[in-house]
């Protein structure tokens, strides 16, 4: 008795390629933006922001408290492919989650990176990168 040859379905690589090219063109997967690592950010208005201090360094709690006192502070929440400026109740809720994290009481696998960004005319932005 000879061995029968079994037909296999498409390979995993073929399935991924087919799923990502439904219209015949390859889909390019973009990594999530990481302004803190990059040391720069260009907002929706084309304004260039750069990190203040050592690029990639975590903002200290005292520096965060100082920053939060600035009346014109902008806050950028980076979570996913489309970072967004947050204001009002959404910003307050985000800052409460950051405080919980900094106090060591965050849920497992929850992390935040914080950095101060400035423009050439000294406007300030708190950038919060969130990872789960």
Backbone as JSON Lines, residues from 0, in Angstrom:
{"i":0,"aa":"X","n":[0.83,-1.16,0.0],"ca":[0.0,0.0,0.0],"c":[0.88,1.23,0.0]}
{"i":1,"aa":"X","n":[0.6,2.03,-0.92],"ca":[1.37,3.28,-1.01],"c":[0.76,4.36,-0.13]}
{"i":2,"aa":"X","n":[1.57,5.32,0.18],"ca":[1.08,6.45,0.98],"c":[0.24,7.36,0.1]}
{"i":3,"aa":"X","n":[-0.84,7.78,0.65],"ca":[-1.66,8.73,-0.1],"c":[-1.17,10.14,0.19]}
{"i":4,"aa":"X","n":[-1.15,10.91,-0.83],"ca":[-0.72,12.3,-0.68],"c":[-1.94,13.14,-0.3]}
{"i":5,"aa":"X","n":[-1.81,13.85,0.83],"ca":[-2.91,14.7,1.25],"c":[-2.71,16.09,0.68]}
{"i":6,"aa":"X","n":[-3.8,16.65,0.24],"ca":[-3.76,18.03,-0.24],"c":[-3.9,18.95,0.97]}
{"i":7,"aa":"X","n":[-3.0,19.9,1.06],"ca":[-3.05,20.89,2.14],"c":[-3.67,22.17,1.62]}
{"i":8,"aa":"X","n":[-4.34,22.87,2.5],"ca":[-4.88,24.17,2.14],"c":[-3.73,25.17,2.0]}
{"i":9,"aa":"X","n":[-4.06,26.4,1.76],"ca":[-3.03,27.42,1.61],"c":[-2.21,27.56,2.9]}
{"i":10,"aa":"X","n":[-0.97,27.95,2.73],"ca":[-0.1,28.15,3.9],"c":[-0.57,29.39,4.66]}
{"i":11,"aa":"X","n":[-0.07,29.52,5.87],"ca":[-0.4,30.69,6.69],"c":[0.06,31.95,5.97]}
{"i":12,"aa":"X","n":[1.28,31.93,5.42],"ca":[1.79,33.1,4.69],"c":[0.89,33.46,3.52]}
{"i":13,"aa":"X","n":[0.41,32.45,2.79],"ca":[-0.49,32.72,1.66],"c":[-1.79,33.33,2.14]}
{"i":14,"aa":"X","n":[-2.32,32.84,3.26],"ca":[-3.58,33.37,3.79],"c":[-3.43,34.82,4.2]}
{"i":15,"aa":"X","n":[-2.31,35.15,4.87],"ca":[-2.07,36.52,5.28],"c":[-1.92,37.41,4.06]}
{"i":16,"aa":"X","n":[-1.18,36.96,3.08],"ca":[-0.97,37.74,1.86],"c":[-2.3,37.97,1.15]}
{"i":17,"aa":"X","n":[-3.14,36.93,1.05],"ca":[-4.43,37.07,0.39],"c":[-5.34,38.04,1.15]}
{"i":18,"aa":"X","n":[-5.33,37.95,2.47],"ca":[-6.19,38.82,3.28],"c":[-5.75,40.27,3.19]}
{"i":19,"aa":"X","n":[-4.45,40.48,3.07],"ca":[-3.96,41.85,3.06],"c":[-3.94,42.45,1.66]}
{"i":20,"aa":"X","n":[-4.28,41.68,0.65],"ca":[-4.24,42.21,-0.7],"c":[-5.55,41.95,-1.43]}
{"i":21,"aa":"X","n":[-6.65,42.28,-0.79],"ca":[-7.96,42.01,-1.38],"c":[-8.15,42.74,-2.7]}
{"i":22,"aa":"X","n":[-7.57,43.94,-2.83],"ca":[-7.71,44.67,-4.08],"c":[-6.51,44.47,-5.0]}
{"i":23,"aa":"X","n":[-5.68,43.49,-4.69],"ca":[-4.51,43.2,-5.52],"c":[-3.27,43.96,-5.11]}
{"i":24,"aa":"X","n":[-3.38,44.88,-4.15],"ca":[-2.21,45.62,-3.69],"c":[-1.89,45.23,-2.26]}
{"i":25,"aa":"X","n":[-0.62,45.15,-1.98],"ca":[-0.19,44.8,-0.63],"c":[-0.57,45.92,0.34]}
{"i":26,"aa":"X","n":[-1.04,45.56,1.51],"ca":[-1.33,46.52,2.55],"c":[-0.08,46.67,3.4]}
{"i":27,"aa":"X","n":[0.35,47.91,3.58],"ca":[1.52,48.18,4.39],"c":[1.06,48.47,5.8]}
{"i":28,"aa":"X","n":[1.59,47.72,6.74],"ca":[1.24,47.92,8.14],"c":[2.18,48.96,8.72]}
{"i":29,"aa":"X","n":[1.61,50.06,9.17],"ca":[2.39,51.14,9.75],"c":[2.52,50.95,11.26]}
{"i":30,"aa":"X","n":[3.7,51.15,11.8],"ca":[3.82,51.07,13.26],"c":[3.12,52.26,13.9]}
{"i":31,"aa":"X","n":[2.7,52.09,15.15],"ca":[2.08,53.19,15.86],"c":[3.09,54.3,16.05]}
{"i":32,"aa":"X","n":[2.66,55.54,15.96],"ca":[3.58,56.66,16.18],"c":[4.16,56.6,17.6]}
{"i":33,"aa":"X","n":[5.41,57.03,17.72],"ca":[6.07,57.09,19.02],"c":[6.83,58.4,19.13]}
{"i":34,"aa":"X","n":[6.12,59.51,19.35],"ca":[6.8,60.8,19.39],"c":[7.87,60.91,20.47]}
{"i":35,"aa":"X","n":[7.7,60.23,21.6],"ca":[8.71,60.33,22.65],"c":[10.02,59.7,22.18]}
{"i":36,"aa":"X","n":[9.94,58.55,21.56],"ca":[11.14,57.9,21.03],"c":[11.75,58.75,19.91]}
{"i":37,"aa":"X","n":[10.89,59.29,19.04],"ca":[11.37,60.08,17.9],"c":[11.88,61.45,18.31]}
{"i":38,"aa":"X","n":[11.37,61.97,19.43],"ca":[11.81,63.29,19.9],"c":[11.13,64.44,19.19]}
{"i":39,"aa":"X","n":[10.13,64.14,18.38],"ca":[9.45,65.2,17.64],"c":[8.03,64.79,17.3]}
{"i":40,"aa":"X","n":[7.2,65.79,17.03],"ca":[5.82,65.57,16.65],"c":[5.36,66.75,15.81]}
{"i":41,"aa":"X","n":[4.64,66.48,14.73],"ca":[4.03,67.53,13.93],"c":[2.52,67.36,14.09]}
{"i":42,"aa":"X","n":[1.88,68.39,14.63],"ca":[0.44,68.27,14.91],"c":[-0.39,68.5,13.65]}
{"i":43,"aa":"X","n":[-1.7,68.43,13.79],"ca":[-2.62,68.56,12.67],"c":[-2.57,69.91,11.99]}
{"i":44,"aa":"X","n":[-2.06,70.92,12.69],"ca":[-1.93,72.26,12.11],"c":[-0.56,72.48,11.5]}
{"i":45,"aa":"X","n":[0.28,71.44,11.5],"ca":[1.63,71.56,10.94],"c":[2.65,72.18,11.87]}
{"i":46,"aa":"X","n":[2.29,72.31,13.14],"ca":[3.21,72.89,14.13],"c":[4.19,71.82,14.58]}
{"i":47,"aa":"X","n":[5.47,72.18,14.59],"ca":[6.54,71.26,14.98],"c":[6.79,71.35,16.48]}
{"i":48,"aa":"X","n":[6.76,70.19,17.12],"ca":[7.03,70.06,18.54],"c":[8.27,69.21,18.72]}
{"i":49,"aa":"X","n":[9.05,69.47,19.77],"ca":[10.23,68.66,20.07],"c":[10.31,68.43,21.59]}
{"i":50,"aa":"X","n":[10.96,67.34,21.95],"ca":[11.06,67.02,23.38],"c":[11.93,68.05,24.08]}
{"i":51,"aa":"X","n":[11.57,68.27,25.31],"ca":[12.39,69.12,26.18],"c":[13.11,68.17,27.11]}
{"i":52,"aa":"X","n":[14.4,68.33,27.24],"ca":[15.17,67.41,28.06],"c":[15.7,66.28,27.2]}
{"i":53,"aa":"X","n":[16.17,65.24,27.87],"ca":[16.76,64.11,27.18],"c":[15.7,63.31,26.44]}
{"i":54,"aa":"X","n":[15.92,63.09,25.15],"ca":[14.95,62.37,24.33],"c":[14.78,60.95,24.84]}
{"i":55,"aa":"X","n":[13.52,60.55,25.0],"ca":[13.2,59.21,25.45],"c":[13.16,59.04,26.95]}
{"i":56,"aa":"X","n":[13.6,60.07,27.68],"ca":[13.62,59.97,29.14],"c":[12.2,60.16,29.69]}
{"i":57,"aa":"X","n":[11.9,59.43,30.75],"ca":[10.59,59.53,31.4],"c":[10.52,60.83,32.19]}
{"i":58,"aa":"X","n":[9.42,61.53,32.08],"ca":[9.19,62.76,32.82],"c":[9.04,62.44,34.3]}
{"i":59,"aa":"X","n":[9.69,63.19,35.15],"ca":[9.59,62.95,36.6],"c":[8.24,63.44,37.11]}
{"i":60,"aa":"X","n":[7.86,62.95,38.27],"ca":[6.58,63.37,38.87],"c":[6.59,64.86,39.18]}
{"i":61,"aa":"X","n":[7.72,65.39,39.64],"ca":[7.79,66.82,39.94],"c":[7.67,67.65,38.66]}
{"i":62,"aa":"X","n":[8.3,67.19,37.59],"ca":[8.19,67.89,36.31],"c":[6.75,67.82,35.78]}
{"i":63,"aa":"X","n":[6.1,66.69,36.0],"ca":[4.7,66.54,35.58],"c":[3.82,67.53,36.35]}
{"i":64,"aa":"X","n":[4.01,67.61,37.66],"ca":[3.21,68.55,38.47],"c":[3.42,69.99,38.0]}
{"i":65,"aa":"X","n":[4.67,70.35,37.7],"ca":[4.98,71.69,37.21],"c":[4.28,71.95,35.88]}
{"i":66,"aa":"X","n":[4.35,70.98,34.99],"ca":[3.73,71.11,33.67],"c":[2.22,71.28,33.77]}
{"i":67,"aa":"X","n":[1.59,70.5,34.65],"ca":[0.14,70.53,34.77],"c":[-0.39,71.87,35.28]}
{"i":68,"aa":"X","n":[0.48,72.71,35.83],"ca":[0.08,74.03,36.31],"c":[0.02,75.07,35.19]}
{"i":69,"aa":"X","n":[0.58,74.73,34.03],"ca":[0.59,75.69,32.92],"c":[-0.82,75.85,32.35]}
{"i":70,"aa":"X","n":[-1.31,77.09,32.25],"ca":[-2.69,77.3,31.79],"c":[-2.93,76.9,30.33]}
{"i":71,"aa":"X","n":[-1.96,77.03,29.48],"ca":[-2.17,76.73,28.05],"c":[-1.6,75.37,27.64]}
{"i":72,"aa":"X","n":[-1.4,74.5,28.62],"ca":[-0.83,73.18,28.33],"c":[-1.74,72.38,27.42]}
{"i":73,"aa":"X","n":[-1.16,71.78,26.39],"ca":[-1.87,70.86,25.52],"c":[-1.47,69.45,25.92]}
{"i":74,"aa":"X","n":[-2.38,68.48,25.75],"ca":[-2.08,67.1,26.11],"c":[-2.36,66.22,24.89]}
{"i":75,"aa":"X","n":[-1.35,65.46,24.49],"ca":[-1.46,64.54,23.36],"c":[-1.46,63.12,23.9]}
{"i":76,"aa":"X","n":[-2.53,62.38,23.6],"ca":[-2.65,60.98,24.01],"c":[-2.28,60.1,22.83]}
{"i":77,"aa":"X","n":[-1.23,59.33,22.99],"ca":[-0.76,58.44,21.93],"c":[-1.11,57.02,22.31]}
{"i":78,"aa":"X","n":[-2.16,56.51,21.66],"ca":[-2.58,55.13,21.89],"c":[-3.23,54.68,20.59]}
{"i":79,"aa":"X","n":[-2.5,53.91,19.83],"ca":[-3.02,53.48,18.54],"c":[-2.41,54.28,17.41]}
{"i":80,"aa":"X","n":[-2.91,54.09,16.24],"ca":[-2.3,54.71,15.06],"c":[-2.61,56.2,14.9]}
{"i":81,"aa":"X","n":[-3.6,56.72,15.64],"ca":[-3.99,58.12,15.48],"c":[-3.96,58.88,16.8]}
{"i":82,"aa":"X","n":[-2.8,59.41,17.19],"ca":[-2.73,60.19,18.43],"c":[-3.72,61.36,18.38]}
{"i":83,"aa":"X","n":[-4.24,61.72,19.55],"ca":[-5.23,62.79,19.6],"c":[-4.98,63.71,20.78]}
{"i":84,"aa":"X","n":[-5.23,64.99,20.55],"ca":[-5.19,65.94,21.63],"c":[-6.43,65.73,22.48]}
{"i":85,"aa":"X","n":[-6.27,65.72,23.8],"ca":[-7.41,65.52,24.69],"c":[-7.61,66.76,25.54]}
{"i":86,"aa":"X","n":[-8.88,67.02,25.83],"ca":[-9.25,68.19,26.63],"c":[-10.4,67.8,27.56]}
{"i":87,"aa":"X","n":[-10.68,68.68,28.5],"ca":[-11.86,68.53,29.35],"c":[-11.9,67.23,30.12]}
{"i":88,"aa":"X","n":[-13.09,66.63,30.2],"ca":[-13.27,65.4,30.99],"c":[-12.4,64.24,30.5]}
{"i":89,"aa":"X","n":[-12.19,64.17,29.19],"ca":[-11.35,63.1,28.64],"c":[-9.91,63.23,29.13]}
{"i":90,"aa":"X","n":[-9.42,64.47,29.16],"ca":[-8.06,64.72,29.65],"c":[-7.97,64.41,31.14]}
{"i":91,"aa":"X","n":[-8.97,64.84,31.9],"ca":[-8.97,64.59,33.34],"c":[-8.94,63.09,33.63]}
{"i":92,"aa":"X","n":[-9.74,62.32,32.92],"ca":[-9.78,60.86,33.12],"c":[-8.43,60.23,32.77]}
{"i":93,"aa":"X","n":[-7.81,60.69,31.7],"ca":[-6.51,60.16,31.31],"c":[-5.46,60.47,32.37]}
{"i":94,"aa":"X","n":[-5.45,61.7,32.87],"ca":[-4.47,62.09,33.89],"c":[-4.68,61.31,35.19]}
{"i":95,"aa":"X","n":[-5.92,60.97,35.51],"ca":[-6.19,60.14,36.69],"c":[-5.61,58.75,36.51]}
{"i":96,"aa":"X","n":[-5.73,58.19,35.3],"ca":[-5.14,56.87,35.02],"c":[-3.62,56.92,35.1]}
{"i":97,"aa":"X","n":[-3.04,58.02,34.64],"ca":[-1.58,58.19,34.71],"c":[-1.15,58.26,36.18]}
{"i":98,"aa":"X","n":[-1.88,59.01,37.0],"ca":[-1.56,59.1,38.43],"c":[-1.61,57.74,39.1]}
{"i":99,"aa":"X","n":[-2.63,56.94,38.76],"ca":[-2.76,55.59,39.3],"c":[-1.53,54.76,38.92]}
{"i":100,"aa":"X","n":[-1.1,54.89,37.68],"ca":[0.08,54.17,37.19],"c":[1.33,54.62,37.95]}
{"i":101,"aa":"X","n":[1.52,55.92,38.08],"ca":[2.7,56.44,38.76],"c":[2.73,56.07,40.24]}
{"i":102,"aa":"X","n":[1.56,55.86,40.82],"ca":[1.47,55.45,42.23],"c":[1.69,53.94,42.39]}
{"i":103,"aa":"X","n":[1.89,53.23,41.28],"ca":[2.13,51.8,41.33],"c":[0.87,50.97,41.51]}
{"i":104,"aa":"X","n":[-0.28,51.54,41.18],"ca":[-1.55,50.85,41.38],"c":[-2.27,50.53,40.08]}
{"i":105,"aa":"X","n":[-1.56,50.56,38.98],"ca":[-2.19,50.3,37.67],"c":[-2.42,48.82,37.46]}
{"i":106,"aa":"X","n":[-3.39,48.47,36.62],"ca":[-3.61,47.07,36.28],"c":[-2.36,46.48,35.62]}
{"i":107,"aa":"X","n":[-2.19,45.16,35.68],"ca":[-1.05,44.52,35.02],"c":[-1.02,44.86,33.53]}
{"i":108,"aa":"X","n":[0.14,44.93,32.98],"ca":[0.37,45.17,31.54],"c":[-0.09,46.55,31.09]}
{"i":109,"aa":"X","n":[-0.25,47.48,32.0],"ca":[-0.65,48.84,31.67],"c":[0.56,49.72,31.91]}
{"i":110,"aa":"X","n":[0.91,50.55,30.94],"ca":[2.1,51.4,31.1],"c":[1.9,52.73,30.38]}
{"i":111,"aa":"X","n":[2.55,53.75,30.92],"ca":[2.53,55.07,30.32],"c":[3.96,55.6,30.24]}
{"i":112,"aa":"X","n":[4.23,56.32,29.16],"ca":[5.48,57.07,29.04],"c":[5.06,58.52,28.89]}
{"i":113,"aa":"X","n":[5.75,59.41,29.59],"ca":[5.4,60.82,29.59],"c":[6.6,61.65,29.17]}
{"i":114,"aa":"X","n":[6.33,62.71,28.42],"ca":[7.41,63.62,28.04],"c":[6.84,65.02,27.83]}
{"i":115,"aa":"X","n":[7.7,65.99,28.05],"ca":[7.35,67.38,27.79],"c":[7.85,67.74,26.4]}
{"i":116,"aa":"X","n":[6.96,68.32,25.61],"ca":[7.31,68.79,24.28],"c":[7.11,70.31,24.23]}
{"i":117,"aa":"X","n":[7.9,70.97,23.4],"ca":[7.8,72.42,23.24],"c":[7.87,72.78,21.76]}
{"i":118,"aa":"X","n":[7.35,73.96,21.45],"ca":[7.5,74.52,20.11],"c":[8.6,75.56,20.17]}
{"i":119,"aa":"X","n":[8.98,76.09,19.02],"ca":[10.03,77.11,18.99],"c":[9.59,78.39,19.71]}
{"i":120,"aa":"X","n":[8.27,78.61,19.84],"ca":[7.79,79.79,20.58],"c":[7.41,79.42,22.02]}
{"i":121,"aa":"X","n":[7.91,78.3,22.51],"ca":[7.83,77.86,23.92],"c":[6.45,77.39,24.39]}
{"i":122,"aa":"X","n":[5.54,77.08,23.48],"ca":[4.29,76.48,23.91],"c":[4.6,75.08,24.44]}
{"i":123,"aa":"X","n":[3.8,74.61,25.39],"ca":[4.08,73.33,26.05],"c":[3.0,72.31,25.75]}
{"i":124,"aa":"X","n":[3.46,71.05,25.63],"ca":[2.56,69.92,25.42],"c":[3.05,68.75,26.26]}
{"i":125,"aa":"X","n":[2.12,68.11,26.95],"ca":[2.42,66.86,27.64],"c":[2.05,65.74,26.68]}
{"i":126,"aa":"X","n":[3.03,64.9,26.37],"ca":[2.77,63.75,25.49],"c":[2.69,62.51,26.37]}
{"i":127,"aa":"X","n":[1.58,61.78,26.24],"ca":[1.37,60.58,27.03],"c":[1.21,59.41,26.05]}
{"i":128,"aa":"X","n":[2.2,58.52,26.06],"ca":[2.12,57.31,25.25],"c":[1.63,56.19,26.16]}
{"i":129,"aa":"X","n":[0.55,55.54,25.74],"ca":[-0.04,54.48,26.54],"c":[0.18,53.13,25.86]}
{"i":130,"aa":"X","n":[0.52,52.15,26.67],"ca":[0.69,50.79,26.16],"c":[-0.04,49.82,27.08]}
{"i":131,"aa":"X","n":[-0.6,48.8,26.51],"ca":[-1.28,47.77,27.31],"c":[-0.71,46.41,26.98]}
